[in-house]
Amino acid sequence: MPALPSSLISSVSCAPALTVSEAAGGLLAALADLPDPRARRGVRHRLTVVVTAAVCAVVAGHRSYTAIAEWIADVPATTALALGMAPDRRPSEAMIRRLLQAMDPQLLTAAVSVWLAGRSAAGTSTSRRAIAVDGKTLRGSRTADNAARHVMAACDQAVGVVLASTDVDGKTNEITRFQPLLDQIGDLRDTVITADALHCQRGHVDYLAERGAHWILTVKGNQPSLHAQLAGLPWRAVPDAHPRHRPWARPP
């Protein structure tokens, strides 16, 4: 069964390289306010400890629940202690799977995204940040009873980190999920947002302007008046922006 689109695995599979101590540090604080879906009685491992350990396993290249549990079981005692676990009492695969599947995927994604956004902001250069917005249908998510799942994500183009994601179910579409997706990102001032022609919408532009962002949107036939206006401009008289590259948006 594929991972949920908003799950831990999909959230951090593109995370930058980091050490266990780095992950166990900032991530514990980011997860501190997440509600624990388990009953208090019988809880042996704190939620923050289990999720932080799972994050370390994922960024180490382990994608399935079984592989995550094997990584946790095999790490040295010093690493287990750094993660807040007793070396002789580590969470099992069944416990890790049940906990992660029981958690609210949107809350988990938001918490992990805040942590990833902080890491990417600390590691980026002084150049303007660029975020790509795009939607995809998840391969292998279709079942006999349910249609394939469609998600939309916002990705930092410099470091390849997914900063936010949201489900797009059959009752809505990508256009209506554009603003809720970017609302998950705290500061968009002076950030360049790129999206395909579907998101060339007046409401999207007004929203980005209110948040102090810049935008690059593809203009196609879904905006006939704007497309006709742009096609009528004297593009051949516009000098190249770079001697080695021609403007990508020039109509034929």
N, C-alpha and C positions, 0 to 999 in steps of 0.2 A: 504494500500500500504506500503510495507516495506521501511525502511529508505535507502537512497543511501549508498553504501558501503563506500564511502569516506565522508559521512556526519558528522556533528557535533555529532550526537547521537552515531554512531559507534566509533568515534574517542575517546570519553571521557567516555564511559560506564564503563571502567575498571580503571578509574582514582583513585589515592589514596584519602583518606578522607582529606578534607580541609574546612576551614571556608570561609564565604562569603568575608571577608576582604582579605584573602589570594588570592582567585580567582580573585577578582576585582582588585588586585594590579598588579601582574606580567602579567596576561592575557591581560589587556588593552594595555600594551606595545607590546605584541606579535601580537595583532590584528591591531595595528595602521596603518600598510602599506597596509592592504587589500583594494582593490577597492570596492566602493559601487556601486552596479548595479542599484540603484534607481536614478531617476531624482532629481535634487536638490530641485526643487519646491515641497513644501508640506511635506518635511521630518521632522517628529516630534521627532524621536529618532535616535541618532547616531548609526551607525553600531556597533561600539565597545561596546556600552551599551547593545544593544539587544543581541548580541552574548555572551557577558560575563554573562548576566542574564540567558540565555539559558544553558550555561555551568553549572552554579550553580544549576539550576533545574535538569539537567541530573545527576550530581554527587550526588544529593539528592535523586535519585531513580526514577525520572520522565522521561519516554522514548518517549512518543508520543508528537506531537505538542500541542494537547489539554491539556495534563498533564503539559507540560512546561508552557503554558499560565496560567493555573490555579495556579501553584506555584508562578509565578510572580505576579498574581493578589492578592494572599493571604499573601504574606510576609509582615512583619511589615513595617511601614513608615521609620524607621531607616535603615532597610535593603535596601529598595528602594532608599533612598538617597545615601547609600554607593555604590550602583550600578550606580548612576548617573541619576536616574529617579525621576521625581516629584511624590510624593505619590498619588496625585489625577489625574495623567495622565500617565497611564502605557500602554505598547504595547499590542494590541489585539492578539488573536490566529491567525487570518487571516494575520495580518501584519508580525508576527513572521514567519509563514509558508512561505509566499511569499518571504520574504527576504532570508531566509536560502536556499530555493529551487533555488533562482535566483543567489546565489553566486557561484563562481567557486569552485567545491568541492575539487579539488587538492590543490588550494591555501589555502583554509580553513583548510584542513587536515594538510598541511605543517606547517601553523602557530600554530595550536593547538599542533602538534607533538613537535615543538620546545619548547613550554611551558611545555608540559608533560616531555620531556627529561630533561629539567632543574630541574624540581621538583624531578624526579626519581634519577638524579645524586646527588642532595643535600641530599636525604634520604637514599642512599645505603651505605653499609659498605665499608671497604677498600679492600674487596675481589674482584677478577677479575669479570668484568661485562660479562654476558652471554646474547646473543640475539638469539631468535629462529625465523627462517624464515619458513613460511608455507603458502600454498594457500588453499582456500576453495571456493566452489560454494555456493552462498547464497540461503538458503532455502526460497521458496516463491517468488523468484525474476523472475521466468519464467512467461511470458505472452503469449497471443495468437499470438502476432506479434514479440516477442523478445525471444531469448534464455536466459537461466538463467545466471546471472552475476557471474563472477569468479574474486576474488580479492586475492592479496597476501600481507601479512603483516609481519612486523618485531616487535617482542614483547620482552620487557625486562623481562627475566625469574624471576628476583628477586622480582619485584613489580607488574608484570602482566599488564604493561602499553604498549599499542601499540604505538611505536615510529614513525612508518611510514607505509603507505599502498599505494597500486597502483592497478588500474584495469588491468585485463588480458582479453582483448577482443578476438574475434574470429580471428583477423588478426595476433595475436602473441601468445606467450606461456609463461609459468613461467620462462623458462631458459633465454629468452631475457629480462625479466623484473627484474631479480635478481639485476643487477648493478644499474639500475635507482631507485629501491626501496632503496638500502642501500646508494645511493648518497644523500638521504634526511637526513641522520644522519651525523652530522658534524664530529665527531671524533670516529674512530673505533680502535685506537691504544690500543693494549693489551686487546681487547675485543674478547671473544670467540663466533663465529658464528656457530650455529647448523642448519642443513638442512637435508632433506631426500635424498634418492638415486638419484632422478631426478637432483639434483644440484651438484652431484659429477662430475664436469666438469673442465677441465684444465683451461679454461678461468676464471672461478669463483675463482679458487685457486690463479691464477696470480693476479687477482684484489684484493683479500683479503690480499695477501702478500704485494702488493704495498701500501695498506692503513695501514699496520702494525698490522693487526688482526690475530687471531688464528682461527682455524676451526675444527669442528668435523662433518664429512660427512659419511653417510652410503654407503657402497660399495656393489652393487648387480650385477646382470647379465647385466645391461646396460653398464658396464665397464668390459668386459670379461677378458682382459689381466691383469688389475689391480686386479680383483677378484681372478684370478688364482695365481698370485704372492702372494697375502695375504694368500690364502688357503694353499700354500706350505710352509709357515713359521712354525717353531717348536713351536706352541702355547702351547703345553703341558709343555714345558720347561720354559715358562714365568711365573714368580711368580705372585700371585694375588696382585693387587695394593692396596687392602684393605682387612683385614682379614674377614670382614663380607660380602663382595661383590666380585663376580667374574667378570672379564672383560666382558663388554657387547658386545664387537666387535669380540669375539673369534669365528671363524668359526667352524662348527662341525668336 
